[in-house]
Amino acid sequence: MKRSLSLLLLLLLPFAFSCKRGGKEKESYVPVFSTYNSDSLKKKVPTVKNEIYYGILTPVEISTIFNRLGIPYNNDILNPITNKDLYLSSSKASINTGIYGVDFGYLKIFGLGQQMIDYMVTIREMSNKLGIPDSYLNDPIKKVQNDTSEPDTIFFLMNDAYTKMETHLREGGRESTAGLMVMGGWIEAMYIATQLVYNPEKPDAEVIQKISQQKYTLTTLLSFLKNYYDDPVVVYYSKKLKYLKNYFDSFDIYFKKGDLEIDTAKQVFRSTGSKMTVSIETLNKIKDYTAKLRTEMVKP
């Protein structure tokens, strides 16, 4: 999967540059939120540039957005592990393998040992339904059970396991299954972020920024899934994601001239801040539709 992503960069670069161009189109919008700090605007002191990832991540990597958002703990937000036996089709198993991976990453933030183990075992059982070897997950599970590794080590082991799972599926000619797994992880991350840290009554600029910037990843994800329209489930969810993309396309993100750097090797944008024309109404629509889509995905 990751090799194929290099082919998608050409699709993303024009999209990215359109966010910082000047001209009449830019003047017709009034930014609602800004993440530039006062020092950056006045250029008094050097400012560290933030990174915006626009590629496709593993489900465990996706959950790192929670660290940046300072997300609170709420066990009710997760997909219960009791649902695992209800996912009988390959498509449901792959989507929820991605969802459970993000849930694991969420639990890792709080260092919840037994729950982490429960979700790791669940991920192994789900991957078994996809014909993925136990060996990819046995080592990280044993290390957690024996309490021999730090949480960060477990995180990297789990991320490596997901990478191996995706590679196994791809080499077996099942790229669409791997794509559904990544899609499930992305939706789960969006669901947790919009439900737990986004507050329409008191919107925080940094939270708005992280959610809004997912328009880049969504574009990448849709471009990737387009390669596997021979799978009717991929076609079905691609239509759903395109509907969600309409909300993201209704606003723009602007960067100061000369401030945006594009690292195609790491698939990140770097800038000191951005201005967004997104409205609370649009964010609420993104939140509600994401919740609707996620509810459908976790149902048997």
HUSULMO-V938365 format. One record per helix or strand of 3 or more residues. SS is the DSSP state (a for helix, b for strand). FROM is the first residue (numbers start at 0). TO is the last residue. If there is no record, write none. Layout:
# HUSULMO-V938365
ss->SS from->FROM to->TO
ss->SS from->FROM to->TO
This chain:
# HUSULMO-V938365
ss->a from->1 to->16
ss->a from->23 to->26
ss->a from->37 to->41
ss->b from->49 to->52
ss->a from->58 to->61
ss->a from->64 to->68
ss->a from->74 to->76
ss->a from->80 to->85
ss->a from->89 to->109
ss->a from->112 to->128
ss->a from->134 to->144
ss->a from->150 to->170
ss->a from->174 to->195
ss->a from->204 to->211
ss->a from->213 to->227
ss->a from->231 to->247
ss->b from->260 to->262
ss->b from->267 to->270
ss->a from->279 to->297
